[in-house]
Amino acid sequence: MSVTFTAELAGEPVNMANANAARVLGALGYAEPCGVDDAESFLGRVLIALAVDPVDAGRPATAKGRLIDCGRPQGYVQERLGELRALAEFARERRLDVVWG
């Protein structure tokens, strides 16, 4: 499963695994795995998260039986927030909402 962030007509959606998306959504202050927000508000949340969220230490991969969690590399959240910033700026210029789910 995954969560995709996009804006209508956006060339490059931002896609991430559920566990990683939950971490990024938490940094943005969103509680739901699906949603919509206007680009200005979304961009504001991204900028705040970039300013206050410490560098992501990452998480090692783990396996329990058939369940595998691939983890995430150090700095993952900041990298994804940078991609979401570009998406939000794209959406703001075109007066589009940012949608995820």
Backbone torsions as a table, in degrees:
resi	resn	phi	psi	omega
1	MET	NA	154.5	179.7
2	SER	-151.3	167.7	176.7
3	VAL	-121.6	132.8	-179.9
4	THR	-116.5	131.3	174.5
5	PHE	-103.0	132.5	-179.1
6	THR	-154.5	165.5	170.3
7	ALA	-128.4	145.1	-179.6
8	GLU	-50.1	132.7	179.3
9	LEU	72.8	3.2	-179.1
10	ALA	-66.7	135.6	-179.2
11	GLY	-70.8	-38.7	-175.2
12	GLU	-127.0	100.7	174.1
13	PRO	-69.5	158.8	177.2
14	VAL	-105.6	118.8	-175.5
15	ASN	-119.1	137.9	177.7
16	MET	-149.9	156.2	178.8
17	ALA	-63.2	154.1	-176.3
18	ASN	-52.3	-49.4	-177.4
19	ALA	-62.6	-40.9	178.8
20	ASN	-70.0	-39.3	177.8
21	ALA	-63.6	-37.6	178.4
22	ALA	-61.4	-40.2	178.9
23	ARG	-65.3	-43.8	-179.7
24	VAL	-68.5	-44.4	178.4
25	LEU	-60.6	-37.8	176.4
26	GLY	-62.6	-40.7	177.7
27	ALA	-64.2	-29.3	179.1
28	LEU	-85.4	-10.0	179.8
29	GLY	85.4	16.6	176.3
30	TYR	-98.2	138.8	-178.7
31	ALA	-99.9	-19.6	-174.5
32	GLU	-101.0	144.0	179.7
33	PRO	-76.4	-8.8	177.6
34	CYS	-130.2	141.1	178.1
35	GLY	-178.7	-177.9	177.7
36	VAL	-148.4	143.5	177.3
37	ASP	-149.8	152.4	176.7
38	ASP	-69.9	152.8	-172.0
39	ALA	-60.2	-37.9	-178.1
40	GLU	-64.5	-45.3	178.9
41	SER	-65.5	-44.4	179.8
42	PHE	-61.6	-44.4	179.2
43	LEU	-61.7	-41.0	177.6
44	GLY	-59.6	-42.1	178.3
45	ARG	-64.6	-40.7	179.0
46	VAL	-63.0	-45.2	-178.7
47	LEU	-64.7	-39.6	177.0
48	ILE	-64.6	-45.4	-179.9
49	ALA	-61.1	-40.7	178.1
50	LEU	-64.4	-33.8	-177.6
51	ALA	-77.8	-34.6	-172.3
52	VAL	-109.4	-18.9	-177.0
53	ASP	-81.4	122.4	178.7
54	PRO	-65.2	164.4	-179.9
55	VAL	-58.1	129.0	-179.8
56	ASP	-64.4	123.2	180.0
57	ALA	-75.6	-10.9	-177.8
58	GLY	82.9	-176.8	-179.9
59	ARG	-150.6	130.8	-178.3
60	PRO	-70.3	155.1	175.1
61	ALA	-68.6	145.1	178.1
62	THR	-138.0	158.6	176.7
63	ALA	-140.7	133.7	174.9
64	LYS	-130.9	101.5	-176.4
65	GLY	62.4	-123.2	-179.5
66	ARG	-89.6	-7.1	179.9
67	LEU	-87.1	121.1	-178.9
68	ILE	-120.8	128.4	173.9
69	ASP	-110.9	115.8	-175.7
70	CYS	-75.0	-3.4	178.4
71	GLY	71.0	-163.4	175.5
72	ARG	-153.7	143.9	-178.4
73	PRO	-73.6	159.9	176.1
74	GLN	-57.7	137.5	179.0
75	GLY	81.8	4.3	-176.4
76	TYR	-57.7	-47.6	-176.0
77	VAL	-61.3	-45.2	-179.5
78	GLN	-64.4	-38.3	177.2
79	GLU	-61.9	-46.5	-179.6
80	ARG	-67.7	-36.9	176.2
81	LEU	-62.2	-36.5	175.6
82	GLY	-62.1	-41.2	177.7
83	GLU	-66.7	-40.3	178.9
84	LEU	-68.1	-31.0	175.6
85	ARG	-62.6	-46.1	178.7
86	ALA	-61.8	-41.5	178.5
87	LEU	-63.2	-44.9	-179.6
88	ALA	-64.0	-39.7	178.1
89	GLU	-66.2	-39.9	175.5
90	PHE	-58.7	-48.4	-178.3
91	ALA	-65.1	-40.8	-179.1
92	ARG	-62.7	-43.4	179.6
93	GLU	-61.2	-27.8	-176.7
94	ARG	-107.2	5.8	-180.0
95	ARG	56.0	47.9	178.7
96	LEU	-110.4	156.8	172.5
97	ASP	-85.7	156.4	171.7
98	VAL	-99.4	131.6	-175.8
99	VAL	-123.4	141.2	175.8
100	TRP	-140.8	153.7	178.4
101	GLY	160.6	NA	NA
